[in-house]
């Protein structure tokens, strides 16, 4: 049916309403109600076209999403922290379904039971006002759900505290690897204080080895996030944050900045790769032999706003660079578990001095 004919039908209904007088009680005359009902019945014959029109956006969404990446992010965990976060997501979804299914089911049930055509079977109580049983269910179940969700949230919040050492380190005695992370405009700088190397927009670490990320910013605040390995944590100037992660499988994982930080924030992505210990050691050795050093001047140029398309590597970097970046914005706030006023590079330097 053409759109013009549809408009004509609606106009006819509007004309009937305008030509019909309304009584002092606000009711519409019977002939008008019948006319509207007849017009609506004819109009409902357009449902087939309406459904087709409604289906077009859905088909377009399916078509457009068919080209999306198969990377499921947090729904495809590859680390022990991400596994626990995935469990929390699933628990929350299950509890939400337990809430939604009965509520939606009762909504449809009440609408069906008390429909106008079912007056003979639906009990009518115009003077009903209170039911202790209904009140108990209405208040008891939500309170129980809140208590359960609260207990789960508190337990997982403590378990997934970013600066808390992982079980592999605290219980099994596995020595973690320390990586310092600095967010810049619009790139990521990774420095390895123990290995003495640095990389840009690329970070590598051994699988099944705890990684202690020390994070700060030499630019507007950002957010460091590797979805398949664990939750994000903010990088802020003048502060040294800490995030403990561990990859349980060898592979490459997409990392990104999850906080708006200016013109090219969408390009603040990096690759996090987990390899075997042997491949990691060989990679470090190759960088030391073939890559240039990152000088103070080189860092100043790197810190200038801009996008870096390549994953650059450096055989060395200025000693204490991370600490100077943290302290250059005023008083240093160290949110790691080390001793007060001592950041990771200083701790490493003191340990190396003690060894000598």
C-alpha positions in Angstrom: 0.0 0.0 0.0 1.4 3.4 -0.9 2.4 6.0 1.7 -0.1 8.5 0.2 -2.9 6.1 0.8 -1.7 5.6 4.4 -1.7 9.4 5.0 -5.2 9.6 3.6 -6.4 6.9 6.0 -4.9 8.8 9.0 -6.4 12.0 7.7 -9.8 10.4 7.6 -9.5 9.3 11.2 -8.4 12.8 12.2 -11.4 14.3 10.3 -13.8 12.0 12.1 -12.4 13.1 15.4 -12.7 16.8 14.6 -16.3 16.5 13.3 -17.4 14.5 16.3 -18.6 16.4 19.4 -17.4 15.5 22.8 -19.9 15.2 25.6 -19.6 17.0 28.9 -18.3 13.8 30.4 -15.4 13.7 27.9 -16.6 10.6 26.1 -16.5 10.1 22.3 -19.8 9.2 20.6 -20.3 5.6 19.7 -20.3 6.2 15.9 -16.9 7.8 16.2 -15.5 4.9 18.2 -16.7 2.4 15.7 -15.3 4.5 12.8 -11.9 4.7 14.5 -12.0 0.9 15.2 -12.8 0.2 11.6 -10.0 2.5 10.4 -7.5 0.9 12.8 -8.4 -2.6 11.7 -7.7 -1.6 8.1 -4.5 0.1 9.2 -3.3 -3.0 11.0 -3.3 -4.8 7.7 0.0 -2.9 7.1 1.8 -4.9 9.8 3.5 -7.1 7.2 5.2 -4.0 5.7 5.9 -2.6 9.1 7.7 -5.8 10.1 9.8 -5.7 6.9 10.8 -2.1 7.6 11.7 -3.0 11.2 13.8 -6.0 9.9 15.9 -3.8 7.6 18.0 -2.2 10.4 18.5 -5.6 12.0 19.7 -7.1 8.8 22.0 -4.1 8.2 23.5 -4.6 11.7 24.1 -8.3 11.0 25.7 -7.4 7.7 28.0 -4.7 9.1 29.0 -6.7 12.1 30.0 -9.7 9.9 33.2 -7.8 9.1 34.1 -7.3 12.8 37.1 -8.9 14.4 36.7 -12.3 16.1 38.7 -10.9 19.1 36.3 -11.3 22.0 38.4 -9.3 24.4 37.4 -9.9 28.0 35.2 -12.8 26.9 38.3 -14.7 25.7 40.6 -14.5 28.8 44.2 -15.6 28.5 45.5 -14.8 31.9 44.7 -15.7 35.5 43.5 -12.2 36.3 41.3 -12.1 33.2 39.9 -15.6 34.1 38.7 -14.3 37.5 37.2 -11.2 35.9 35.4 -13.4 33.4 34.0 -15.5 36.3 32.7 -12.3 37.9 31.1 -11.2 34.6 29.4 -14.6 34.2 28.2 -14.6 37.8 26.7 -11.2 37.3 25.0 -12.3 34.1 23.5 -15.4 35.7 22.1 -13.3 38.7 20.7 -10.8 36.2 19.0 -13.5 34.3 17.5 -14.9 37.5 16.1 -11.5 38.2 14.9 -10.6 34.7 13.3 -13.9 33.6 10.7 -14.1 36.4 10.0 -10.3 36.2 9.4 -10.4 32.5 7.5 -13.6 32.7 5.1 -12.2 35.3 4.6 -9.0 33.3 3.4 -11.1 30.3 1.4 -13.4 32.6 -0.5 -10.6 34.4 -1.2 -8.9 31.0 -2.6 -12.1 29.6 -4.5 -13.2 32.7 -6.2 -9.8 33.3 -7.0 -9.0 29.7 -10.4 -7.7 28.9 -11.5 -10.9 27.2 -10.8 -12.9 30.4 -13.1 -11.2 32.8 -14.8 -14.4 33.7 -11.6 -16.2 34.9 -9.8 -13.2 36.4 -10.7 -12.5 40.0 -11.7 -8.8 40.5 -11.0 -7.2 44.0 -11.6 -3.5 43.8 -11.1 -3.0 47.6 -7.8 -5.0 47.9 -5.0 -3.0 49.4 -2.4 -5.1 51.2 -0.8 -8.6 51.2 1.9 -9.6 53.7 3.0 -12.4 51.5 3.4 -10.2 48.4 5.3 -7.6 50.5 7.6 -10.2 51.8 8.5 -11.4 48.3 8.7 -7.9 46.9 11.2 -6.7 49.6 12.9 -10.0 50.6 14.1 -11.1 47.1 15.7 -7.7 46.2 17.4 -7.5 49.6 18.7 -11.0 49.2 20.0 -10.2 45.7 21.7 -7.0 46.9 23.4 -9.0 49.7 24.6 -11.7 47.3 25.9 -9.2 44.8 27.6 -7.1 47.5 29.4 -10.1 49.0 30.6 -11.2 45.5 31.7 -7.7 44.7 33.7 -7.2 47.9 35.3 -10.7 47.6 36.4 -10.1 44.0 37.4 -6.5 44.6 39.9 -7.7 47.2 41.0 -10.6 45.1 41.6 -8.5 42.0 43.3 -5.5 43.7 45.7 -4.4 40.9 48.8 -3.9 43.2 48.3 -7.3 44.9 51.0 -9.9 44.1 49.7 -12.9 42.1 49.6 -16.3 43.6 52.4 -17.5 41.3 54.7 -14.9 43.0 53.4 -15.0 46.6 52.8 -18.7 47.0 54.9 -20.4 44.4 57.9 -18.1 44.6 58.1 -17.3 40.9 60.3 -14.2 40.4 58.2 -11.5 38.6 59.5 -9.3 35.7 59.2 -5.6 36.2 58.1 -3.4 33.3 57.8 0.4 33.6 55.0 1.9 31.4 54.8 5.6 30.4 51.9 6.9 28.5 52.8 9.7 26.0 50.9 11.7 23.3 49.9 9.3 21.6 52.2 6.3 22.2 53.3 4.0 24.9 56.9 3.7 26.2 57.9 0.5 27.9 61.2 0.3 29.9 62.7 -2.8 31.4 64.9 -1.8 34.4 66.2 -5.3 34.9 67.0 -6.0 31.2 68.1 -2.4 30.4 66.0 -2.1 27.2 63.1 0.0 26.0 60.3 -0.4 23.5 57.6 1.7 22.0 54.0 0.4 21.4 55.2 -3.1 21.9 55.7 -5.1 25.1 56.9 -8.7 25.5 57.1 -11.0 28.5 57.4 -14.7 29.3 54.2 -16.8 29.8 53.4 -18.1 33.2 55.6 -15.4 34.8 54.1 -12.6 36.9 54.5 -9.1 35.4 54.7 -6.1 37.6 53.7 -3.1 35.6 54.8 0.3 37.1 52.7 3.0 35.4 52.9 6.8 35.0 52.2 9.4 32.4 54.2 12.2 30.8 51.0 13.5 29.1 47.3 13.8 29.9 45.9 11.0 32.0 45.3 7.7 30.1 44.2 4.2 30.9 46.4 1.1 30.3 44.4 -2.0 29.3 45.1 -5.4 27.9 41.5 -6.9 27.8 42.5 -10.6 27.5 45.0 -10.4 30.4 43.3 -8.2 32.9 41.5 -5.0 33.9 42.6 -1.5 33.1 44.4 1.0 35.4 44.9 4.7 35.0 48.2 6.3 34.2 48.6 9.7 35.8 51.4 12.3 35.8 53.2 12.5 39.2 52.0 9.1 40.3 53.4 5.6 40.0 50.6 3.0 39.8 51.0 -0.7 39.8 49.3 -3.5 38.0 50.1 -7.2 38.3 49.2 -9.5 35.3 50.3 -12.9 34.0 49.7 -14.6 30.6 48.7 -18.2 30.8 49.2 -18.8 27.0 51.7 -17.9 24.4 50.3 -15.4 21.9 49.8 -11.7 20.9 47.2 -9.7 22.7 45.8 -6.3 21.8 46.5 -3.5 24.3 45.0 0.0 24.1 44.5 3.3 25.9 41.0 3.3 27.3 40.8 6.9 28.2 40.2 10.0 25.9 43.5 11.9 25.7 43.2 14.1 22.7 43.2 14.1 18.9 44.8 10.7 18.3 43.7 8.8 21.4 42.2 6.1 19.1 45.6 5.2 17.9 47.1 4.6 21.3 47.3 0.9 20.8 50.1 -1.5 21.4 50.9 -5.2 21.1 51.5 -7.3 24.2 53.1 -10.6 23.4 53.7 -13.6 25.7 56.5 -16.0 24.6 58.5 -18.8 26.1 61.3 -17.8 28.5 63.9 -18.8 25.9 62.4 -16.7 23.2 62.1 -13.7 25.6 65.8 -14.0 26.6 66.8 -14.2 22.9 64.7 -11.2 22.0 66.3 -9.1 24.8 69.8 -10.2 23.6 69.0 -9.2 20.0 67.8 -5.8 21.0 70.9 -5.1 23.0 73.1 -6.1 20.0 71.2 -4.4 17.2 69.1 -1.5 18.5 70.2 2.1 19.2 70.2 3.6 22.6 67.4 5.9 23.8 69.1 9.1 24.9 67.7 12.0 26.9 67.3 14.0 23.7 65.7 11.0 22.0 63.2 10.7 24.9 62.3 14.4 24.7 61.6 14.0 21.0 59.6 10.9 21.6 57.5 12.7 24.3 56.4 15.3 21.8 52.8 14.9 20.7 52.5 12.7 17.7 51.7 9.2 16.5 54.4 6.5 16.1 53.4 3.8 13.5 56.4 1.5 14.2 57.3 -0.6 17.2 60.7 0.9 18.0 63.2 -0.8 20.3 66.2 0.6 22.2 69.2 -1.2 23.6 69.4 1.1 26.6 67.7 4.1 28.2 68.8 6.9 30.6 69.1 5.6 34.2 66.3 6.6 36.5 64.2 7.8 33.6 60.9 6.5 35.0 61.5 8.0 38.4 62.3 11.4 36.9 59.1 11.3 34.8 57.1 10.6 38.0 58.8 13.3 40.1 58.9 16.0 37.4 55.3 17.0 38.2 55.8 17.7 41.8 55.5 15.4 44.8 55.7 11.7 43.9 52.9 9.4 44.9 53.9 5.8 44.7 50.9 3.4 44.7 53.0 0.3 44.6 53.8 -2.0 47.5 57.4 -1.0 47.7 58.9 1.1 50.5 57.7 4.7 50.7 59.5 7.1 48.3 61.2 4.2 46.5 60.1 3.4 43.0 61.0 0.4 40.9 64.1 1.7 39.3 65.6 2.9 42.6 64.8 -0.4 44.2 66.5 -2.2 41.3 69.6 0.1 41.5 69.9 -0.5 45.2 69.7 -4.3 44.7 72.3 -4.2 42.0 74.6 -2.1 44.3 74.1 -4.6 47.1 75.0 -7.5 44.8 78.2 -5.8 43.9 
